[in-house]
């Protein structure tokens, strides 16, 4: 009799245990992953945001020392996972549907950049259209880059041989595929200048500077060209701009300015430029020599000319110019 009573008890208890376990199991929706940099190294403390795409909701978690993150207990739904980290471009993946009793893995590899850059889903229709346009343009450049490099390298080789007309043709071929290459524009300008096509060269330098406005060498080269064209004021402005951008090259730029002024017959202004070159670099021997030459023709400045020429004799390397400096000193002192 007792045996018949025990059997129903076992049959009733087991289904109850299974039913009690199901609610806890149903909540186990998990998203986990790893965030690394371009070298595969873990990014610690990256902010991972899990956002509902179907219903507005948001969950946040940070990566640990291994670059890993883990979030459990997500409601059913569709999610977007966004990651941001200091010093890196943000990234996201969307349309994520974590399943019951499963771990949905969402990994990221971040590139260096601005963590606050807007992501595609954050952009306005106008911004998104511009982004697509920029991406298409970048893709076109990527495809053309091999041809651009080949034409540019050919131009450099031809210019080195003094074949400037042929070099110009190669530079233009490269610029047809990618007109926004500052250094190709600058080399085109140099080749045009060698053929005295100065107005075209000036336009090419202006384009180069618009593309690379912080490159001091661009301003230096344009200053030389403007001096050659007799545009002294503009030339002076370019050399001063170059000196401001790169103080280490200030002496060279003021010397170049002085040279252009000498060629324009403006000795007084040239002397001031050479003084500026010497101020930037007291051991700039050529500036001392040219300063002495400029000042030697005016009786009022002859004493300063003697000092400048004596300094050149002391630190100069060109024996012919040293001899000229000695003769000028003797002539002044007579």
KELO-861150 format. One record per residue (C-alpha): residue number from 1; x, y, z; chain; residue in one letter. Coordinates in Angstrom, 2 decimals, padded with zeros to 5 digits. Each point is the difference from the previous one (the first is absolute). Example, Ala and Ser with C-alpha at 12.3 -4.5 7.8 and 13.67 -1.06 7.14 Angstrom:
REM KELO-861150
(1; (012.30; -004.50; 007.80); 'A'; 'A')
(2; (001.37; 003.44; -000.66); 'A'; 'S')
REM end
This chain:
REM KELO-861150
(1; (000.00; 000.00; 000.00); 'A'; 'X')
(2; (002.79; 002.46; 000.92); 'A'; 'X')
(3; (001.81; -000.73; -003.26); 'A'; 'X')
(4; (-002.93; 001.27; -002.03); 'A'; 'X')
(5; (000.00; 003.31; 001.95); 'A'; 'X')
(6; (003.70; 000.82; -000.64); 'A'; 'X')
(7; (-000.10; -000.18; -003.76); 'A'; 'X')
(8; (-002.41; 002.92; -000.58); 'A'; 'X')
(9; (002.11; 002.26; 002.27); 'A'; 'X')
(10; (003.10; -000.41; -002.20); 'A'; 'X')
(11; (-001.97; 000.67; -003.16); 'A'; 'X')
(12; (-001.42; 003.27; 001.43); 'A'; 'X')
(13; (003.25; 001.44; 001.44); 'A'; 'X')
(14; (002.21; -000.29; -003.13); 'A'; 'X')
(15; (-002.19; 002.17; -002.28); 'A'; 'X')
(16; (-000.16; 002.64; 002.76); 'A'; 'X')
(17; (003.79; 000.19; 000.17); 'A'; 'X')
(18; (000.21; 000.48; -003.78); 'A'; 'X')
(19; (-002.67; 002.70; 000.04); 'A'; 'X')
(20; (001.76; 001.90; 002.75); 'A'; 'X')
(21; (003.28; -000.02; -001.93); 'A'; 'X')
(22; (-001.39; 001.41; -003.24); 'A'; 'X')
(23; (-000.56; 003.68; 001.03); 'A'; 'X')
(24; (003.66; 000.45; 001.08); 'A'; 'X')
(25; (001.23; -001.64; -003.19); 'A'; 'X')
(26; (-002.23; 002.23; -002.13); 'A'; 'X')
(27; (001.74; 003.17; 001.25); 'A'; 'X')
(28; (003.43; -001.23; -001.11); 'A'; 'X')
(29; (000.53; 002.10; -003.13); 'A'; 'X')
(30; (003.68; 001.01; -000.20); 'A'; 'X')
(31; (002.14; 002.28; -002.15); 'A'; 'X')
(32; (003.74; -000.23; 000.49); 'A'; 'X')
(33; (003.08; 000.84; -002.00); 'A'; 'X')
(34; (003.51; 001.41; -000.16); 'A'; 'X')
(35; (001.30; 003.44; -001.04); 'A'; 'X')
(36; (003.54; 000.23; -001.40); 'A'; 'X')
(37; (002.09; 002.52; -001.93); 'A'; 'X')
(38; (001.42; -000.42; -003.50); 'A'; 'X')
(39; (002.92; -001.99; 001.46); 'A'; 'X')
(40; (-002.32; -002.44; 001.75); 'A'; 'X')
(41; (000.75; 001.45; 003.44); 'A'; 'X')
(42; (-002.88; 000.21; 002.51); 'A'; 'X')
(43; (-001.54; 003.42; 000.63); 'A'; 'X')
(44; (-000.72; 000.41; 003.69); 'A'; 'X')
(45; (-002.91; 002.12; 001.23); 'A'; 'X')
(46; (-001.75; 000.35; -003.36); 'A'; 'X')
(47; (-003.63; 001.07; 000.43); 'A'; 'X')
(48; (-002.37; -002.56; -001.53); 'A'; 'X')
(49; (-003.61; 001.13; -000.40); 'A'; 'X')
(50; (-002.71; -002.52; -000.86); 'A'; 'X')
(51; (-002.97; 001.89; -001.44); 'A'; 'X')
(52; (-003.46; -001.27; -000.86); 'A'; 'X')
(53; (-000.94; 000.55; -003.64); 'A'; 'X')
(54; (-003.60; -001.17; 000.31); 'A'; 'X')
(55; (-000.73; 001.44; 003.46); 'A'; 'X')
(56; (001.92; 002.90; 001.54); 'A'; 'X')
(57; (002.28; -001.43; 002.68); 'A'; 'X')
(58; (003.69; 000.16; 000.76); 'A'; 'X')
(59; (002.53; -002.06; 001.96); 'A'; 'X')
(60; (003.64; 000.95; 000.61); 'A'; 'X')
(61; (003.07; -001.98; 000.95); 'A'; 'X')
(62; (003.79; 000.55; -000.24); 'A'; 'X')
(63; (002.72; -002.31; -001.22); 'A'; 'X')
(64; (002.28; -001.64; 002.57); 'A'; 'X')
(65; (003.79; -000.32; -000.03); 'A'; 'X')
(66; (-000.27; -002.62; -002.73); 'A'; 'X')
(67; (-002.10; 002.32; -002.14); 'A'; 'X')
(68; (-003.04; -002.20; 000.58); 'A'; 'X')
(69; (-003.57; 000.94; 000.92); 'A'; 'X')
(70; (-003.04; -002.01; 001.07); 'A'; 'X')
(71; (-003.68; 000.87; 000.51); 'A'; 'X')
(72; (-002.60; -002.57; 001.12); 'A'; 'X')
(73; (-003.76; 000.21; 000.44); 'A'; 'X')
(74; (-001.01; 001.88; -003.13); 'A'; 'X')
(75; (-003.71; 000.03; -000.89); 'A'; 'X')
(76; (-001.01; -001.41; -003.36); 'A'; 'X')
(77; (000.50; 002.50; -002.80); 'A'; 'X')
(78; (002.31; 001.46; -002.65); 'A'; 'X')
(79; (003.10; 001.89; 001.13); 'A'; 'X')
(80; (002.75; 002.32; -001.19); 'A'; 'X')
(81; (003.38; -000.37; 001.74); 'A'; 'X')
(82; (002.15; 003.15; 000.04); 'A'; 'X')
(83; (003.56; 000.27; 001.30); 'A'; 'X')
(84; (002.03; 003.13; 000.73); 'A'; 'X')
(85; (003.50; 000.27; 001.46); 'A'; 'X')
(86; (002.35; 002.93; 000.55); 'A'; 'X')
(87; (002.35; 000.42; -002.95); 'A'; 'X')
(88; (-001.97; -002.25; -002.36); 'A'; 'X')
(89; (-002.67; 000.37; -002.67); 'A'; 'X')
(90; (-003.36; -001.25; 001.28); 'A'; 'X')
(91; (-001.68; -003.03; -001.56); 'A'; 'X')
(92; (-003.32; -001.81; 000.12); 'A'; 'X')
(93; (-001.86; -003.10; -001.10); 'A'; 'X')
(94; (-003.77; -000.19; -000.22); 'A'; 'X')
(95; (-002.84; -002.42; -000.62); 'A'; 'X')
(96; (001.27; -002.17; 002.86); 'A'; 'X')
(97; (-002.63; -002.51; 001.25); 'A'; 'X')
(98; (001.25; -001.83; 003.13); 'A'; 'X')
(99; (-001.64; -003.43; 000.37); 'A'; 'X')
(100; (-001.24; -001.78; 003.10); 'A'; 'X')
(101; (002.68; -002.04; 001.71); 'A'; 'X')
(102; (002.66; 001.13; -002.46); 'A'; 'X')
(103; (002.96; 002.42; 000.02); 'A'; 'X')
(104; (000.01; 002.45; -002.90); 'A'; 'X')
(105; (003.59; 001.04; -000.72); 'A'; 'X')
(106; (000.61; 003.54; -001.30); 'A'; 'X')
(107; (003.70; 000.88; -000.40); 'A'; 'X')
(108; (001.60; 003.28; -001.11); 'A'; 'X')
(109; (003.36; 001.11; -001.41); 'A'; 'X')
(110; (000.38; 003.76; 000.42); 'A'; 'X')
(111; (002.20; 002.33; -002.06); 'A'; 'X')
(112; (001.79; 003.07; 001.44); 'A'; 'X')
(113; (-002.04; 003.21; -000.21); 'A'; 'X')
(114; (-002.61; 002.22; 001.64); 'A'; 'X')
(115; (-002.26; -001.88; 002.37); 'A'; 'X')
(116; (-002.70; 002.68; -000.35); 'A'; 'X')
(117; (-000.38; -000.35; -003.76); 'A'; 'X')
(118; (-003.62; -000.51; -001.01); 'A'; 'X')
(119; (-000.95; -003.48; -001.12); 'A'; 'X')
(120; (-002.11; -000.63; -003.07); 'A'; 'X')
(121; (-003.27; -000.48; 001.90); 'A'; 'X')
(122; (000.57; 003.33; 001.82); 'A'; 'X')
(123; (000.33; 002.05; -003.19); 'A'; 'X')
(124; (-002.65; 002.22; -001.54); 'A'; 'X')
(125; (-001.12; -000.88; -003.56); 'A'; 'X')
(126; (002.25; 002.80; -001.32); 'A'; 'X')
(127; (002.99; -001.20; 002.03); 'A'; 'X')
(128; (-000.60; -003.59; -001.06); 'A'; 'X')
(129; (-000.14; 001.01; -003.66); 'A'; 'X')
(130; (003.31; 001.86; 000.35); 'A'; 'X')
(131; (001.56; -002.98; 001.79); 'A'; 'X')
(132; (-001.04; -002.32; -002.82); 'A'; 'X')
(133; (001.39; 002.44; -002.53); 'A'; 'X')
(134; (003.31; 000.24; 001.87); 'A'; 'X')
(135; (000.21; -003.79; 000.32); 'A'; 'X')
(136; (-000.64; -000.43; -003.72); 'A'; 'X')
(137; (002.67; 002.58; -000.77); 'A'; 'X')
(138; (002.46; -001.74; 002.34); 'A'; 'X')
(139; (-000.71; -003.32; -001.70); 'A'; 'X')
(140; (000.66; 001.54; -003.41); 'A'; 'X')
(141; (003.29; 001.42; 001.30); 'A'; 'X')
(142; (000.98; -003.38; 001.37); 'A'; 'X')
(143; (-000.57; -001.64; -003.38); 'A'; 'X')
(144; (001.94; 002.76; -001.77); 'A'; 'X')
(145; (002.85; 000.19; 002.52); 'A'; 'X')
(146; (002.24; -002.49; -001.81); 'A'; 'X')
(147; (-000.33; 001.90; -003.29); 'A'; 'X')
(148; (000.54; 003.32; 001.77); 'A'; 'X')
(149; (003.17; -001.23; 001.67); 'A'; 'X')
(150; (001.37; -001.42; -003.23); 'A'; 'X')
(151; (-000.56; 003.28; -001.86); 'A'; 'X')
(152; (001.43; 002.07; 002.86); 'A'; 'X')
(153; (003.12; -002.17; 000.26); 'A'; 'X')
(154; (000.48; 000.24; -003.76); 'A'; 'X')
(155; (-000.28; 003.79; 000.26); 'A'; 'X')
(156; (002.61; 000.15; 002.75); 'A'; 'X')
(157; (002.41; -002.13; -002.04); 'A'; 'X')
(158; (-000.45; 002.19; -003.08); 'A'; 'X')
(159; (000.45; 003.21; 002.00); 'A'; 'X')
(160; (003.23; -001.38; 001.47); 'A'; 'X')
(161; (001.25; -000.38; -003.59); 'A'; 'X')
(162; (-000.97; 003.58; -000.83); 'A'; 'X')
(163; (-002.86; -001.15; -002.24); 'A'; 'X')
(164; (-002.49; 002.43; 001.48); 'A'; 'X')
(165; (-002.56; 000.01; -002.82); 'A'; 'X')
(166; (-000.28; -003.80; 000.17); 'A'; 'X')
(167; (-000.13; 000.18; 003.81); 'A'; 'X')
(168; (-002.87; 002.50; -000.18); 'A'; 'X')
(169; (-001.94; -002.42; -002.23); 'A'; 'X')
(170; (000.41; -002.79; 002.59); 'A'; 'X')
(171; (-000.96; 002.26; 002.91); 'A'; 'X')
(172; (-003.13; 001.10; -001.85); 'A'; 'X')
(173; (-000.83; -003.63; -000.72); 'A'; 'X')
(174; (000.17; -000.72; 003.73); 'A'; 'X')
(175; (-002.06; 003.08; 000.86); 'A'; 'X')
(176; (-002.73; -000.98; -002.45); 'A'; 'X')
(177; (-000.66; -003.02; 002.20); 'A'; 'X')
(178; (000.49; 001.80; 003.31); 'A'; 'X')
(179; (000.20; 003.82; -000.14); 'A'; 'X')
(180; (000.25; 000.36; 003.78); 'A'; 'X')
(181; (003.59; -001.18; 000.38); 'A'; 'X')
(182; (001.92; 002.96; 001.42); 'A'; 'X')
(183; (003.50; -001.32; -000.69); 'A'; 'X')
(184; (-000.80; -000.85; -003.61); 'A'; 'X')
(185; (-001.32; 003.56; -000.44); 'A'; 'X')
(186; (003.21; 001.35; 001.57); 'A'; 'X')
(187; (002.24; -002.07; -002.27); 'A'; 'X')
(188; (-002.08; 001.08; -002.98); 'A'; 'X')
(189; (000.54; 003.61; 001.04); 'A'; 'X')
(190; (003.76; -000.55; 000.26); 'A'; 'X')
(191; (000.20; -001.55; -003.47); 'A'; 'X')
(192; (-002.10; 002.82; -001.49); 'A'; 'X')
(193; (002.28; 002.55; 001.66); 'A'; 'X')
(194; (003.07; -001.66; -001.52); 'A'; 'X')
(195; (-001.54; 000.67; -003.43); 'A'; 'X')
(196; (-000.86; 003.62; 000.97); 'A'; 'X')
(197; (-003.71; -000.77; -000.16); 'A'; 'X')
(198; (-000.27; 002.08; 003.13); 'A'; 'X')
(199; (-003.70; 000.87; 000.07); 'A'; 'X')
(200; (-000.90; -003.68; -000.35); 'A'; 'X')
(201; (002.56; -000.86; 002.67); 'A'; 'X')
(202; (-001.50; 002.60; 002.34); 'A'; 'X')
(203; (-003.49; -001.47; -000.46); 'A'; 'X')
(204; (001.36; -003.49; 000.78); 'A'; 'X')
(205; (001.73; 001.25; 003.18); 'A'; 'X')
(206; (-003.20; 001.73; 001.09); 'A'; 'X')
(207; (-001.89; -003.26; -000.46); 'A'; 'X')
(208; (002.69; -001.91; 001.92); 'A'; 'X')
(209; (-000.16; 002.46; 002.90); 'A'; 'X')
(210; (-003.80; -000.18; 000.11); 'A'; 'X')
(211; (000.34; -003.76; 000.43); 'A'; 'X')
(212; (002.91; 000.17; 002.47); 'A'; 'X')
(213; (-000.21; 003.39; 001.74); 'A'; 'X')
(214; (002.31; -000.98; 002.87); 'A'; 'X')
(215; (003.00; -001.03; -002.13); 'A'; 'X')
(216; (002.73; 002.64; 000.33); 'A'; 'X')
(217; (001.91; -001.31; -003.03); 'A'; 'X')
(218; (-002.96; 000.81; -002.26); 'A'; 'X')
(219; (000.18; 003.66; 001.03); 'A'; 'X')
(220; (003.78; 000.06; -000.41); 'A'; 'X')
(221; (-000.18; -001.31; -003.55); 'A'; 'X')
(222; (-002.82; 002.35; -000.88); 'A'; 'X')
(223; (002.03; 002.87; 001.46); 'A'; 'X')
(224; (002.92; -000.87; -002.27); 'A'; 'X')
(225; (-002.33; -000.05; -003.02); 'A'; 'X')
(226; (-001.59; 003.33; 000.91); 'A'; 'X')
(227; (003.45; 001.52; 000.41); 'A'; 'X')
(228; (000.96; -001.30; -003.42); 'A'; 'X')
(229; (-003.14; 001.65; -001.39); 'A'; 'X')
(230; (000.94; 003.33; 001.60); 'A'; 'X')
(231; (-002.90; -000.11; 002.47); 'A'; 'X')
(232; (002.11; 001.03; 002.95); 'A'; 'X')
(233; (-002.72; 000.80; 002.53); 'A'; 'X')
(234; (-001.79; -003.29; -000.63); 'A'; 'X')
(235; (003.30; -001.87; 000.11); 'A'; 'X')
(236; (000.86; 001.58; 003.35); 'A'; 'X')
(237; (-003.40; -001.01; 001.41); 'A'; 'X')
(238; (000.57; -003.62; -001.05); 'A'; 'X')
(239; (003.45; -000.22; 001.62); 'A'; 'X')
(240; (-001.29; 001.54; 003.21); 'A'; 'X')
(241; (-002.90; -002.46; 000.04); 'A'; 'X')
(242; (002.43; -002.88; -000.44); 'A'; 'X')
(243; (002.14; 001.32; 002.85); 'A'; 'X')
(244; (-003.06; 000.24; 002.26); 'A'; 'X')
(245; (-001.09; -003.55; -000.80); 'A'; 'X')
(246; (003.45; -001.48; 000.50); 'A'; 'X')
(247; (002.28; 002.12; 002.22); 'A'; 'X')
(248; (002.82; -002.51; -000.56); 'A'; 'X')
(249; (000.09; 001.05; -003.65); 'A'; 'X')
(250; (-000.35; 003.74; 000.69); 'A'; 'X')
(251; (003.63; 000.76; -000.81); 'A'; 'X')
(252; (-000.23; -001.70; -003.39); 'A'; 'X')
(253; (-003.25; 001.75; -000.83); 'A'; 'X')
(254; (001.28; 003.46; 000.90); 'A'; 'X')
(255; (003.15; -000.72; -001.99); 'A'; 'X')
(256; (-002.14; -000.97; -003.00); 'A'; 'X')
(257; (-001.96; 003.21; 000.45); 'A'; 'X')
(258; (003.23; 001.99; 000.02); 'A'; 'X')
(259; (001.14; -001.71; -003.18); 'A'; 'X')
(260; (-003.22; 000.92; -001.81); 'A'; 'X')
(261; (000.32; 003.61; 001.16); 'A'; 'X')
(262; (003.60; 000.18; -001.20); 'A'; 'X')
(263; (-001.10; -001.26; -003.40); 'A'; 'X')
(264; (-002.64; 002.74; -000.03); 'A'; 'X')
(265; (002.63; 002.65; 000.73); 'A'; 'X')
(266; (-001.35; 000.74; 003.51); 'A'; 'X')
(267; (003.22; -000.16; 002.00); 'A'; 'X')
(268; (-001.28; 001.71; 003.15); 'A'; 'X')
(269; (-002.97; -002.36; 000.30); 'A'; 'X')
(270; (002.28; -002.94; -000.83); 'A'; 'X')
(271; (002.41; 001.00; 002.77); 'A'; 'X')
(272; (-002.87; -000.03; 002.51); 'A'; 'X')
(273; (-001.03; -003.48; -001.14); 'A'; 'X')
(274; (003.58; -001.24; 000.44); 'A'; 'X')
(275; (000.06; 001.53; 003.50); 'A'; 'X')
(276; (-003.18; -001.96; 000.79); 'A'; 'X')
(277; (001.65; -003.17; -001.28); 'A'; 'X')
(278; (003.01; 000.62; 002.26); 'A'; 'X')
(279; (-002.30; 000.70; 002.95); 'A'; 'X')
(280; (-001.65; -003.39; -000.56); 'A'; 'X')
(281; (003.38; -001.74; -000.43); 'A'; 'X')
(282; (003.14; 001.95; 001.03); 'A'; 'X')
(283; (002.19; -002.58; -001.73); 'A'; 'X')
(284; (-001.67; 000.31; -003.41); 'A'; 'X')
(285; (003.20; 000.82; -001.89); 'A'; 'X')
(286; (-001.59; 000.84; -003.37); 'A'; 'X')
(287; (-002.30; 002.55; 001.63); 'A'; 'X')
(288; (003.05; 001.77; 001.52); 'A'; 'X')
(289; (001.70; 000.03; -003.41); 'A'; 'X')
(290; (-003.01; 001.37; -001.89); 'A'; 'X')
(291; (-000.64; 002.56; 002.72); 'A'; 'X')
(292; (003.59; 001.23; -000.36); 'A'; 'X')
(293; (-000.36; 000.23; -003.79); 'A'; 'X')
(294; (-003.27; 001.96; 000.27); 'A'; 'X')
(295; (001.41; 002.48; 002.50); 'A'; 'X')
(296; (003.40; 000.51; -001.62); 'A'; 'X')
(297; (-001.25; 002.42; -002.68); 'A'; 'X')
(298; (-001.34; 002.63; 002.41); 'A'; 'X')
(299; (002.51; 002.07; 002.02); 'A'; 'X')
(300; (-002.50; 000.25; 002.86); 'A'; 'X')
(301; (-000.17; -003.78; 000.38); 'A'; 'X')
(302; (003.60; -000.89; -000.76); 'A'; 'X')
(303; (001.00; -000.54; 003.67); 'A'; 'X')
(304; (-002.79; -002.59; 000.37); 'A'; 'X')
(305; (001.06; -001.51; -003.34); 'A'; 'X')
(306; (003.54; -000.50; 001.32); 'A'; 'X')
(307; (-001.30; -001.79; 003.12); 'A'; 'X')
(308; (-002.25; -002.24; -002.11); 'A'; 'X')
(309; (002.81; -000.91; -002.39); 'A'; 'X')
(310; (002.43; -000.67; 002.86); 'A'; 'X')
(311; (-002.58; -002.34; 001.51); 'A'; 'X')
(312; (-000.26; -001.82; -003.31); 'A'; 'X')
(313; (003.79; -000.36; -000.19); 'A'; 'X')
(314; (-000.19; -001.54; 003.47); 'A'; 'X')
(315; (-002.76; -002.55; -000.65); 'A'; 'X')
(316; (-000.34; -000.25; -003.82); 'A'; 'X')
(317; (001.03; -003.04; -002.03); 'A'; 'X')
(318; (000.13; 001.36; -003.56); 'A'; 'X')
(319; (003.64; 000.96; -000.59); 'A'; 'X')
(320; (-000.81; 002.14; -003.03); 'A'; 'X')
(321; (-002.55; 002.03; 001.98); 'A'; 'X')
(322; (002.42; 000.27; 002.94); 'A'; 'X')
(323; (002.54; 001.56; -002.36); 'A'; 'X')
(324; (-002.65; 002.42; -001.34); 'A'; 'X')
(325; (-000.89; 000.95; 003.59); 'A'; 'X')
(326; (003.65; 000.74; 000.80); 'A'; 'X')
(327; (000.41; 002.20; -003.08); 'A'; 'X')
(328; (-003.19; 001.90; 000.78); 'A'; 'X')
(329; (001.16; 000.68; 003.55); 'A'; 'X')
(330; (003.34; 001.33; -001.29); 'A'; 'X')
(331; (-001.79; 002.22; -002.53); 'A'; 'X')
(332; (-002.36; 001.40; 002.65); 'A'; 'X')
(333; (002.81; 000.75; 002.43); 'A'; 'X')
(334; (002.06; 001.96; -002.55); 'A'; 'X')
REM end
